[in-house]
Amino acid sequence: MSRLIRGWKFQYSVIRSIADWTVILYIVIPGAVIGAFIYHSWWQTEPKWIENIPFSVILLIVYVLSWNGNFRTFVQDADRVFLIKNKSMYIGLKRRGFFYSISYQFISILLIYILLLPFLVKQYSFTLEKSLLFLIWFFSIKLLILYLKIKLRQISRKLRRIGIGILLFITISWFTQFMFYMNTKGCSWIILLFGICFLSTAIYLSTSMLRKNYLDIELETEQNEKLKYVHLILHFSTDVEKTIHTTRTKPFLFRKSTNLFKNRSPRNGLIELFIKIFIRNSSYYAIYIQMVMVTSGALIFIPPIWIKAIIFVSFLIMMNVWLSLLWGKVIDSHPLSKRYKEELFFIEARKRTIFILFCLSLIIIGLALSFSIFLKAIAPSLS
């Protein structure tokens, strides 16, 4: 209990580091009040934007959120010496952490369920029975996913772990879609049956692991849970450098560092240098993909044309500014390359690189919009 309370105090101090009394008074409290009124209005009248969102999108969002979280054991690094010699105390600590984790995950799923309940009842015509089955199903697969995440962490090879994780993600997603497809056909009992089976299986397998020693994995999990809000704040901070630490001796791409251009000119050399650094650094291409995907999703799902236009123009400005800043960070700031900042080939390389990545983002957005238009066109014929 003392470790739990210290954890709460630490997370509170992290939140207070960005939310002082002025933020709480002028943003958090008014936001909570406005949010309560908006939620009440959802029960009275359906918002217009929900009419264009199919149930499969809601299903996907809740499913992705179900992969968040971990089983907590509250072990610390010093427990390697003390608790290993006191096995009963070590198991008791893990058992209490396990039941705390179940309660915490149930509350998190319950809050998501309460938030979506007006849409489930009014827009998607869920009865009380079907809406409770929605809650039971996602709570059961969440516990099963938490157990599977423990097993995934035991896989030492990163590529194998990622591949198995993607396979599990797709498989459980397909099974979830099939369950709710059967629900539309009047077979609600099948969700209850499989939900209870998954819930009991996850609890049995997880409790059986309590007597096993996974101290390294548990310590890593506890460290990530402790610093999750710190990492979130640093991720959105523009003043802090986000460095990526890797244990690879060779890069995953271009590991032989072959030439990208046959014409070996200074301009092509700078373009090649930037592209290799951009692809090898996950923090760079992750932001690039995130900006493109968020813009594509907004252009697809937000109905008003004038809002789409504002979003698209804002994206054009932000992408161009970000690519320019990234070039300055990677190339301009280097002591060797900045000697040539005034040279013509340097300026041409900068313009061409930014233009290529900028056009690539527009092509990806265009493909996403074309695919969504194609799906909307064939949807009536499939139904």
C-alpha positions in Angstrom: 0.0 0.0 0.0 2.9 2.4 0.7 4.3 1.7 -2.7 0.9 2.4 -4.3 0.5 5.7 -2.4 4.1 6.8 -3.3 3.3 5.9 -7.0 0.1 8.1 -6.8 2.1 11.0 -5.3 4.7 10.7 -8.0 2.1 10.8 -10.8 0.4 13.7 -9.1 3.7 15.6 -8.9 4.2 15.0 -12.6 0.8 16.3 -13.5 1.2 19.3 -11.3 4.5 20.1 -13.1 2.4 21.1 -16.1 -0.9 21.9 -14.5 -0.5 24.7 -11.9 -3.4 26.3 -10.2 -4.0 28.7 -13.1 -4.3 25.8 -15.6 -6.6 24.0 -13.2 -8.7 27.0 -12.5 -9.1 28.3 -16.1 -8.8 25.2 -18.2 -9.3 21.9 -16.3 -12.4 22.9 -14.2 -14.2 24.8 -17.0 -13.3 21.9 -19.4 -14.8 19.4 -16.9 -18.0 21.4 -16.5 -18.4 22.0 -20.3 -17.6 18.3 -20.9 -20.4 17.3 -18.4 -22.9 19.5 -20.3 -21.8 18.1 -23.7 -22.2 14.5 -22.4 -25.7 15.4 -21.1 -26.6 16.8 -24.4 -25.6 13.6 -26.1 -28.4 11.8 -24.2 -30.9 14.5 -25.4 -29.9 14.9 -29.0 -27.4 12.9 -31.1 -24.5 15.1 -32.4 -24.4 15.4 -36.2 -20.8 14.1 -36.5 -21.7 10.6 -35.1 -24.1 10.0 -38.0 -21.2 9.6 -40.4 -19.2 7.2 -38.2 -20.0 3.5 -38.6 -20.0 1.2 -35.6 -16.8 -0.5 -36.9 -14.8 2.7 -36.2 -16.1 2.8 -32.6 -15.2 -0.9 -32.3 -11.7 -0.3 -33.6 -11.1 2.7 -31.2 -12.1 0.7 -28.1 -10.1 -2.3 -29.3 -6.9 -0.2 -29.7 -7.4 1.3 -26.3 -7.8 -2.2 -24.9 -4.1 -2.8 -25.7 -3.1 0.0 -23.2 -1.9 -0.9 -19.7 -0.1 -3.7 -17.9 -0.3 -6.0 -15.0 1.3 -4.3 -12.0 3.5 -6.1 -9.4 5.0 -3.0 -7.6 8.4 -4.7 -7.3 11.5 -2.6 -7.0 15.1 -3.1 -7.9 16.2 -3.7 -4.3 13.7 -6.6 -4.1 16.2 -8.8 -6.0 18.0 -9.3 -2.7 15.2 -9.2 -0.1 12.0 -10.5 -1.6 13.7 -13.4 -3.5 14.7 -14.8 0.0 11.1 -14.2 1.3 9.1 -15.9 -1.4 5.8 -15.8 0.4 6.0 -12.0 0.7 7.1 -11.7 -2.9 4.1 -13.7 -4.1 1.8 -11.8 -1.8 3.0 -8.5 -3.2 2.4 -9.8 -6.8 -1.0 -11.1 -5.9 -2.2 -7.8 -4.4 -0.7 -6.0 -7.4 -2.6 -8.4 -9.7 -6.0 -7.7 -8.1 -5.3 -4.0 -8.1 -4.5 -4.2 -11.8 -7.8 -6.0 -12.5 -9.7 -3.4 -10.6 -7.9 -0.5 -12.4 -8.4 -2.0 -15.8 -12.1 -2.6 -15.1 -12.6 1.0 -14.1 -10.8 2.2 -17.3 -13.0 0.1 -19.5 -16.1 1.2 -17.5 -15.2 4.9 -18.1 -14.9 4.3 -21.8 -18.2 2.4 -21.8 -20.0 5.2 -20.0 -18.6 7.7 -22.4 -19.8 5.7 -25.4 -23.1 4.6 -23.9 -25.2 7.5 -25.4 -24.0 6.6 -28.9 -24.5 2.8 -28.4 -28.1 3.3 -27.3 -29.2 6.1 -29.6 -27.1 5.9 -32.7 -26.5 2.1 -32.9 -29.7 1.0 -31.2 -28.1 -1.1 -28.5 -30.4 -2.5 -25.8 -29.3 -2.7 -22.2 -28.4 -6.4 -22.7 -26.2 -5.7 -25.8 -24.5 -2.7 -24.2 -23.6 -4.8 -21.1 -22.2 -7.5 -23.4 -20.1 -4.8 -25.0 -18.6 -4.0 -21.6 -18.1 -7.7 -20.7 -16.4 -8.5 -24.0 -13.8 -5.7 -23.9 -13.0 -6.3 -20.2 -12.4 -10.0 -20.9 -10.2 -9.4 -24.0 -8.3 -6.6 -22.1 -7.3 -9.1 -19.4 -6.3 -11.6 -22.0 -4.3 -9.0 -23.9 -2.5 -8.1 -20.7 -1.5 -11.7 -20.2 -0.3 -12.0 -23.8 1.8 -8.8 -23.4 3.7 -10.5 -20.6 4.4 -13.5 -22.8 5.5 -11.2 -25.7 8.0 -9.5 -23.4 9.6 -12.9 -22.8 10.6 -13.1 -26.5 14.2 -11.9 -26.7 14.4 -11.3 -30.5 12.8 -8.0 -31.3 11.6 -8.7 -34.9 10.0 -12.0 -33.8 8.3 -10.2 -30.9 6.9 -7.5 -33.2 5.8 -10.0 -35.8 3.9 -12.1 -33.2 2.4 -9.0 -31.6 1.1 -7.8 -35.0 -0.4 -11.3 -35.7 -2.1 -11.3 -32.3 -3.4 -7.8 -32.8 -5.0 -8.7 -36.1 -6.3 -12.1 -35.0 -8.1 -10.7 -31.9 -9.4 -7.8 -33.9 -10.9 -10.1 -36.5 -12.4 -12.3 -33.8 -13.9 -9.2 -32.1 -15.5 -8.1 -35.4 -16.9 -11.6 -35.9 -18.4 -11.6 -32.4 -20.3 -8.3 -33.0 -21.3 -9.4 -36.5 -22.9 -12.5 -34.8 -24.5 -10.0 -32.4 -26.3 -8.2 -35.2 -27.6 -11.6 -36.3 -29.3 -12.2 -33.0 -26.7 -14.5 -31.4 -25.9 -12.3 -28.4 -25.3 -15.4 -26.3 -22.1 -16.1 -28.2 -20.4 -12.9 -27.0 -21.3 -13.8 -23.4 -20.0 -17.3 -23.8 -16.7 -16.4 -25.3 -16.4 -13.4 -23.0 -16.7 -15.6 -19.9 -14.3 -18.1 -21.4 -11.7 -15.4 -22.2 -12.1 -13.8 -18.8 -11.7 -17.0 -16.8 -8.8 -18.1 -19.0 -7.0 -14.8 -18.6 -7.4 -14.9 -14.8 -6.3 -18.5 -14.5 -3.2 -18.1 -16.7 -2.3 -14.8 -15.0 -2.6 -16.1 -11.5 -0.6 -19.2 -12.4 2.3 -16.9 -13.3 2.3 -15.3 -9.9 4.5 -18.0 -8.5 7.0 -17.7 -11.4 10.0 -15.4 -11.3 9.9 -12.7 -14.1 11.6 -10.1 -12.0 13.5 -8.4 -14.9 10.2 -8.1 -16.9 8.3 -6.9 -13.9 11.0 -4.3 -13.1 10.9 -3.0 -16.6 7.1 -2.9 -16.6 7.0 -1.0 -13.3 9.6 1.6 -14.6 7.5 2.2 -17.7 4.3 2.5 -15.7 6.0 5.0 -13.4 7.4 7.2 -16.2 4.5 6.9 -18.6 3.2 10.4 -18.0 6.8 11.8 -18.0 7.3 10.2 -21.4 4.0 11.6 -22.6 4.9 15.1 -21.6 8.4 14.8 -23.1 6.8 13.5 -26.4 4.7 16.6 -26.8 7.4 19.0 -25.6 9.1 21.0 -28.3 11.9 22.2 -26.0 13.3 18.7 -25.1 15.3 16.6 -27.5 13.8 13.1 -27.9 16.7 10.7 -28.5 16.2 7.2 -29.6 18.5 4.6 -27.9 19.1 1.4 -29.8 21.2 -1.7 -29.1 21.6 -2.7 -32.8 25.1 -2.8 -34.1 23.8 -2.3 -37.6 20.9 -0.2 -38.8 17.8 -2.1 -39.9 17.7 -0.3 -43.3 20.7 0.5 -45.5 22.9 -1.7 -43.2 25.5 -1.9 -46.0 25.1 1.8 -46.7 25.0 1.5 -50.4 24.7 4.6 -52.7 21.2 5.8 -53.5 22.3 7.9 -56.5 24.5 6.9 -59.3 25.4 10.5 -60.0 27.8 11.3 -57.1 27.4 15.0 -56.8 27.5 17.2 -53.6 23.8 17.9 -53.9 22.9 14.2 -54.1 25.3 13.4 -51.3 23.4 15.8 -48.9 20.0 14.4 -50.1 21.2 10.8 -49.5 22.6 11.7 -46.1 19.3 13.3 -44.9 17.2 10.4 -46.2 19.3 7.8 -44.5 19.2 9.7 -41.2 15.5 10.3 -41.6 14.7 6.6 -42.1 17.0 5.3 -39.5 15.7 7.6 -36.7 12.3 6.3 -35.7 11.5 9.6 -33.9 11.7 11.5 -37.2 9.6 9.2 -39.4 7.1 8.5 -36.6 6.2 12.2 -36.4 6.0 12.3 -40.2 3.7 9.3 -40.4 1.6 10.6 -37.5 1.0 14.0 -39.2 0.0 12.3 -42.4 -2.3 9.7 -40.8 -4.0 12.2 -38.5 -4.6 14.6 -41.4 -5.9 11.7 -43.6 -8.3 10.6 -40.9 -9.6 14.1 -40.3 -10.2 14.7 -44.0 -12.1 11.4 -44.2 -14.3 11.5 -41.2 -15.0 15.2 -40.6 -17.9 16.1 -42.9 -18.0 19.9 -43.4 -16.0 21.0 -46.5 -14.8 24.2 -45.0 -13.3 22.4 -42.0 -11.6 20.0 -44.4 -10.1 22.9 -46.3 -8.8 24.5 -43.0 -7.2 21.2 -41.9 -5.6 20.6 -45.3 -4.1 24.1 -45.6 -2.9 23.9 -42.0 -1.3 20.5 -42.8 0.5 22.0 -45.8 2.0 24.8 -43.7 2.9 22.6 -40.7 4.5 19.9 -42.9 6.6 22.4 -44.8 7.7 24.2 -41.6 8.5 20.9 -39.9 10.6 19.5 -42.8 12.5 22.8 -42.9 13.2 22.7 -39.2 14.2 19.0 -39.4 16.7 19.8 -42.2 18.2 22.5 -40.1 18.5 20.2 -37.1 20.0 17.3 -39.1 22.2 19.0 -41.7 22.5 22.8 -41.0 23.6 22.3 -37.4 26.4 19.8 -38.2 29.8 21.4 -38.0 31.0 19.8 -41.2 27.9 20.4 -43.4 27.1 23.9 -42.1 30.3 25.2 -43.8 28.5 24.9 -47.1 25.3 26.6 -46.1 25.8 29.4 -48.6 26.7 27.1 -51.5 24.3 26.7 -54.4 24.3 22.8 -54.2 23.4 23.0 -50.5 20.4 25.2 -51.1 19.3 23.0 -54.0 19.6 19.9 -51.9 17.5 21.4 -49.1 14.8 22.5 -51.5 14.7 19.2 -53.4 14.6 17.0 -50.2 11.8 19.0 -48.6 9.9 19.0 -51.9 10.2 15.2 -52.2 9.0 14.4 -48.7 6.3 17.0 -49.0 5.0 15.5 -52.2 5.2 12.0 -50.7 2.9 13.1 -47.9 0.4 14.5 -50.3 0.4 11.3 -52.3 -0.2 9.2 -49.2 -3.1 11.5 -48.2 -4.5 11.3 -51.8 -4.3 7.5 -51.7 -6.1 7.4 -48.4 -8.9 9.7 -49.6 -9.3 7.7 -52.9 -9.5 4.4 -50.9 -12.2 5.9 -48.6 -14.2 7.2 -51.6 -13.9 3.7 -53.2 -15.2 2.0 -50.1 -18.1 4.4 -49.9 -18.9 3.7 -53.5 -19.0 -0.1 -53.2 -20.7 -0.1 -49.8 -24.2 0.0 -51.2 -23.6 -2.9 -53.6 -22.1 -5.0 -50.8 -25.0 -4.4 -48.5 
